[in-house]
Amino acid sequence: MLSEMQLDEYWLEELHIVVAEAVDEDAPVGEYQISTDFGVLKAEEGHFFQVPFTVRIRPDPEADIKPRFERVVVSLRGFFSFPDDTSEDMVHRLVPANCLAILYGIMRGIVAQATGSTKQGAFLLPTLNIVEMVRQKAEEFQAADSDDLEDKPEE
């Protein structure tokens, strides 16, 4: 069964990989810190969305092991669409979580392919909890909105 949401196009906006010189061959993925950022831009008409998504990975400064990579940054921008008759409920169920899951799968392939030709070998981005990521971002927006309301003078 095909999804109503379609990925129409994506752009690689940034790919930055710094290979470590000295390495511990067994450095696990858990020895890295991961940060993510994303947004959702909706077209004024129709069900068209741009979803920019960035993942940054750095070694954990408290780890005792030397990691294989000093930095990995990858940014994609996905362009998604739905048929005009798609319900708003369906759109809200799929955007942004499914958009991010699709883009992250593409990111994993790009990074694995790019790092595969380094002396440290392929680096597979770790699995992310996309649902938790979206929940945290929603909480940040709600907190920011609350702060904005508190800062406004009473009329």
C-alpha positions in Angstrom: 0.0 0.0 0.0 1.5 3.4 -1.0 1.4 6.3 1.4 -0.5 9.4 0.5 2.6 11.4 1.3 5.3 11.4 -1.4 8.9 12.5 -1.3 9.1 14.5 -4.5 12.7 15.6 -4.2 15.5 16.1 -1.7 18.7 18.2 -1.6 21.9 17.5 0.2 22.7 20.9 1.8 25.7 19.9 3.9 28.0 17.0 4.4 31.0 17.5 6.6 33.1 14.6 7.8 36.3 14.8 9.9 38.2 11.6 10.1 40.2 11.0 13.4 43.9 10.4 13.1 44.4 8.0 16.1 41.7 5.5 16.5 40.3 2.9 18.9 39.0 0.3 16.5 36.2 -0.7 18.9 34.8 2.7 19.6 31.1 2.2 19.9 28.5 4.6 18.5 27.5 5.3 22.1 30.7 7.3 22.5 29.3 10.1 20.3 27.0 13.0 21.1 24.2 13.5 18.7 22.2 16.7 18.1 19.4 17.2 15.6 17.5 20.2 14.2 14.6 20.3 11.8 11.8 22.5 10.6 8.6 22.3 8.6 7.7 24.9 6.0 4.3 24.6 4.4 3.3 26.1 1.1 0.5 28.7 1.2 -1.8 26.5 -0.9 -2.1 22.7 -1.2 -0.3 20.1 0.8 3.3 20.8 0.0 6.0 20.8 2.6 9.7 21.5 2.9 11.5 19.8 5.7 15.1 20.8 6.5 16.8 18.3 8.7 20.4 18.4 10.2 22.2 15.8 12.3 25.5 16.6 14.0 27.7 14.0 15.6 30.7 14.7 17.8 32.8 12.5 20.1 31.6 12.5 23.7 34.3 14.6 25.5 34.0 12.4 28.6 34.6 9.1 26.7 37.9 7.3 27.4 38.1 6.0 23.8 39.3 7.8 20.7 36.5 7.7 18.2 36.9 7.0 14.5 35.4 10.3 13.4 35.9 13.8 15.0 32.8 15.2 13.4 29.9 14.2 11.1 27.4 16.8 10.0 24.7 16.1 7.4 21.8 18.3 6.3 19.1 17.4 3.9 16.0 19.3 2.7 13.1 17.2 1.7 10.1 18.2 -0.4 6.9 16.3 0.3 3.4 16.4 -1.1 0.0 15.0 -0.6 -3.0 14.8 -3.0 -5.3 17.7 -2.6 -8.1 15.5 -1.2 -5.9 14.3 1.7 -7.5 15.1 5.1 -5.8 17.5 7.5 -5.8 14.7 10.1 -3.7 12.4 7.8 -1.3 15.3 7.0 -0.8 15.9 10.8 -0.2 12.2 11.4 2.6 12.1 8.8 4.3 15.5 9.0 6.9 15.8 10.3 7.6 12.4 11.8 7.4 10.3 8.6 9.3 13.1 6.7 12.1 12.9 9.2 12.2 9.1 9.1 12.5 9.1 5.3 15.2 11.8 5.3 17.1 10.1 8.1 17.2 6.8 6.1 18.7 8.8 3.2 21.2 10.4 5.5 22.4 7.1 6.8 23.1 5.9 3.3 24.9 9.1 2.3 27.2 9.0 5.4 27.9 5.3 5.1 28.8 5.6 1.5 31.0 8.7 2.1 32.8 7.3 5.1 33.2 3.9 3.4 36.2 5.2 1.5 38.0 6.6 4.5 40.8 4.8 6.4 38.4 4.4 9.3 35.8 2.6 7.3 32.0 3.1 7.0 30.2 4.9 9.7 26.5 4.1 10.1 24.5 6.8 11.8 22.8 5.4 14.9 19.1 4.8 15.1 17.1 7.8 16.4 13.8 7.9 18.2 12.0 10.3 15.7 8.8 10.4 17.8 10.7 11.6 20.8 12.6 14.1 18.7 9.4 15.6 17.4 7.9 15.6 20.9 10.9 17.5 22.3 10.7 20.1 19.5 7.0 20.6 20.1 7.7 21.2 23.8 10.4 23.7 22.9 7.9 25.6 20.7 5.3 25.6 23.5 7.8 26.9 26.0 8.9 29.6 23.6 5.3 30.6 23.0 4.7 30.8 26.7 7.7 33.0 27.2 6.5 35.3 24.4 3.1 35.7 26.1 4.8 36.5 29.4 7.0 39.2 27.8 4.1 41.1 26.3 2.8 44.0 28.3 -0.8 44.0 29.2 -3.1 46.3 27.2 
